[in-house]
Every structure is written in structure tokens, then in C-alpha cells.
């Protein structure tokens, strides 16, 4: 009996120890956060003149990191990997699709091999300003496009912002004020057919050259000019070999925070919501930084002796001839329905804005015109009330 009692006690003790250990493992498993590794190929900061500012993508990453961890109550831990520590853009996206990485920050050109329809934003002179672009990206058209991307490529867009601002033409020969001034000039472009079609339509000669070879090509006259944002021009010290810079704003370069659609769908609904909200905050951060940095970069180019020219509305219209051949090329190479819908959406957006402005002005006019009548009506009512009460007082005295 004594032995049995000891054995029972030992069994109970072992059972309690195992139960405690197992419960501890469960608690620890519940407490371990989901790690979201977010990769970036460049340095966190960029040099603009004497100032250092955050790269738009890194600013977006910082905002995403804080918001995701806060919105998920610490259940998601975002780790940032800048400076290409996890590979180049292509490698980052391949790692996401293979399930080895949770997030990356590709530009639109980096996404194109995985989702060709993203090239729809290569239509030149599509947006008059950044706010117009944001409205479309955040609106029904953008949401439809990104849903299609998730379905066809397996990549979900969590944040979208512009990557350095509007791309503009620079050259070493003359100030470009209208499309006619492009004639005969040789321009470096990326190896992107839509960009090359744009330059040809404007009368220039497009020449694809790798970024690392661009400075030398401009310095030796292999090409006369190139097209990039003011931030990128300074980043490559191209102002040393380019005297003229025209703010034609032909394309708004974009960048994204993307993740795996299948991985995203595997998360609990509240964690999906946390990432969606974090993506919105990241978009705001990236856009805010780039708007400030773009303005700073343009002023810095002026200070460094570059002739910066802003075309008039009439001069900008001459550049619009570049749209038709690019739209034609896009319709032949990506979903033509998406191309037509984007052009229509931009056109309607401008018309809606104009209608809203006209309606507001009309209401203001109607409101201002009605003020004299309101005053007269108030005076008449006041007079009637005064006469009524005066009559009653007389009767009361009598």
C-alpha cells in the first residue's frame, strides 16, 4: 500500500509538471508575435543639397512598423531591412511569393514583371498634380486594379505613394519649353517601351542606358539628356552634367508596400485589419515626405546653377501628343480595358471637380444674391410685429 501511495504521488507529480510545462509552452506560443520582415533596396536617407531626409519608402516603412505593431496590440512585429540586405527588388518579390519574406517596397517598374498591368500608370501627362493621382489610387479604380493584382500575381498592395515625385526632362543643350524643343535631342530612358515611345512621340531619340552608366554617358555626350525626378537627379549628381531642367511632370513614379495575398488571407481578421490600417498610415507618410523632398530638391537644383523652367499651361498642352502612341502601345501589351477605364476615370475626375467648383460658386452666388431679400423680409416681419404690439398696447390703455 505504501509503495502504491508513493507511485500515485509520483504519477500525480509528473502529471502536474507536464501540465505546467505544456501550459507554459502554450502561453509562450500565444505571446510570440508574428514577424513581418519588410525589405528595402536603398539606404534609409537621401542627400538633398546640405540636408539629409528620409527616403519616401523608408518613411513609409517606419510609419507602417509603428502602426502595425500598435494596431495589432503587439501581435505583429515589423522588422525593417534596408540597404538591400535581403536582396534586390526582383529577389524580394520572389521571396514573398515563396513564403520566405512578408513585405517589400518595389517601384512600379519592379512590379511590372510580376503584374504587367501596373504599367497603366506609364501614360504620360496623365495627372496634373499629385493630389489627382492619390484620389484615383485610393478610389474605386485603384482598388479594382490592386484587387486584380492580388488575384493574378499573388501580391497584395498595402501602401502606395510616389517614388521621388514627378519625372521631368533635363538636358545639356537648351531650355525645353515646349515639345518642339525636344526635336533632335538624345535622351536616356530606362529600358521601358512605354517611356521610349513617349520620347519618340515628342521628337527625341530614346536610348536605354543603365543607371550606373548614365553619368558618364551624359558627361561624354553619348546622350544629351535624361528624365528623372529632381530628387533622383541630385542623388546621381546629374546636375554637374545637365544645365537645363524642365518641370513637365510627364510621369509620376510610384512605389508600394506589398505582401503575399495567401499569407495575408491566413491571418485572423483583426490582424488583416491592423495591416490595412498600417498601410494607409504608411501611404500618408511616404506621400508627405516626397512632397516636401521634391520641393527641396527643385530649390537645391536652382541653387546649384541649374536652369529650372516651369512650362505655362499652353506650353504643357504641346507635350500631350505623347499620350496617344503610349496608350496605343499599352493597349497592345496590357489589359486594354484597364487603360480605357483609367483615361476615362481621370477625365471624369477632372469634370467632376469642375462641376463641383461651378456648383459651389453658383451656391455662393445664389447665397450672396439672396442676402438683400432676406434683410428686407426680416425688416418687414419686424415692422409688422412692432405695429401689432403697438396696437394691442393702445387697446389695453383704452
C-alpha positions, 0 to 999 in steps of 0.5 A: 500500500505504501509503495502504491501511495508513493507511485500515485504521488509520483504519477500525480507529480509528473502529471502536474509538471507536464501540465505546467510545462505544456501550459507554459509552452502554450502561453509562450506560443500565444505571446510570440508575435508574428514577424513581418520582415519588410525589405528595402533596396536603398539606404534609409536617407537621401542627400538633398543639397546640405540636408539629409531626409528620409527616403519616401519608402523608408518613411513609409516603412517606419510609419507602417512598423509603428502602426502595425505593431500598435494596431495589432496590440503587439501581435505583429512585429515589423522588422525593417531591412534596408540597404538591400540586405535581403536582396534586390527588388526582383529577389524580394518579390520572389521571396514573398511569393515563396513564403520566405519574406512578408513585405517589400517596397518595389517601384512600379517598374519592379512590379511590372514583371510580376503584374504587367498591368501596373504599367497603366500608370506609364501614360504620360501627362496623365495627372496634373498634380499629385493630389489627382493621382492619390484620389484615383489610387485610393478610389474605386479604380485603384482598388479594382486594379490592386484587387486584380493584382492580388488575384493574378500575381499573388501580391497584395498592395498595402501602401502606395505613394510616389517614388521621388515625385514627378519625372521631368526632362533635363538636358545639356543643350537648351531650355525645353519649353515646349515639345518642339524643343525636344526635336533632335535631342538624345535622351536616356530612358530606362529600358521601358517601351512605354517611356521610349515611345513617349520620347519618340512621340515628342521628337527625341531619340530614346536610348536605354542606358543603365543607371550606373552608366548614365553619368558618364554617358551624359558627361561624354555626350553619348546622350544629351539628356535624361528624365528623372525626378529632381530628387533622383537627379541630385542623388546621381549628381546629374546636375554637374552634367545637365544645365537645363531642367524642365518641370513637365511632370510627364510621369509620376513614379510610384512605389508600394508596400506589398505582401503575399495575398495567401499569407495575408488571407491566413491571418485572423481578421483583426490582424488583416485589419491592423495591416490595412490600417498600417498601410494607409498610415504608411501611404500618408507618410511616404506621400508627405515626405516626397512632397516636401523632398521634391520641393527641396530638391527643385530649390537645391537644383536652382541653387546649384546653377541649374536652369529650372523652367516651369512650362505655362499651361499652353506650353504643357498642352504641346507635350500631350501628343505623347499620350496617344502612341503610349496608350496605343502601345499599352493597349497592345501589351496590357489589359486594354480595358484597364487603360480605357477605364483609367483615361476615362476615370481621370477625365471624369475626375477632372469634370467632376471637380469642375462641376463641383467648383461651378456648383459651389460658386453658383451656391455662393452666388445664389447665397450672396444674391439672396442676402438683400431679400432676406434683410428686407423680409426680416425688416418687414416681419419686424415692422409688422410685429412692432405695429401689432404690439403697438396696437394691442398696447393702445387697446389695453390703455383704452 
